Amino acid sequence: MDRITFLCSKESLQDFYSAYPKYRDLPQFPLLGRSNVGKSSLINHLFHSKKMAKTAKRPGKTALLQFFLTPWGIFIDLPGYGFAKISKKTRAMWDKSARSVLENNPQIEFALFLLDIRRELSPDDEEMLAWMQNNELAFLTLFTKMDKLTLSQRKERIRFLQNQLQISLFIPYSIHESSGKKQLLYRLRHGIIT
């Protein structure tokens, strides 16, 4: 069984390297997405754990970078963006934390970009997508909460988002139906380029 270990919560990638220098050369997989998109739930589902990654009932509660050791490298759960009810100071800290991970980081294998299949792209989603594309950051898109839609609605939303995002590689994911898990594990083991 694939195992995961929670390592620490830190404000920056450099803080993580200071605490765990032996892991600085491992591949990294940042998890990106708006608040309440399901990043923590994805980690828990992927590794058969209910409590490994803390899920917040109130969006925007996760304020630090969360680092996890996995068989493929380090998962980095970034604070969810797009939550309005935070101070400018907190938002600036989140931005600084995200930049410490995403900018000029050769250890990133690829990012996991989570989008709620039911929602339209927010300006923050569009900004993140454009940033990854402009900086040639490899990423894999996961459409989360698939079980909230009917089969016909799913097909319609996937077709729409695939066209809007201009992507060919994506995984429809549902925690409650356990769909998409095998595909994601395959990509984590073998990479996103086939």
Buried (B, 14 or more C-beta within 10 A) or exposed (E): EEEBEBBEBBBBBEBBBEEBEEBBEBBBBBBBBBBBBBBBBBBBBBBEEEEBBBBEEEBBBBBBBBBBBBEBBBBBBBBBBBBEEBEEEBBEBBEEBBEBBBEEBEBBBBBBBBBBBBBEBBEBBEEBBEBBEEEEBEBBBBBBBBBEBEEEEBEEBBEEBBEEBEBEBBBBBBBEEEBBBEBBBEBBEEBBEE
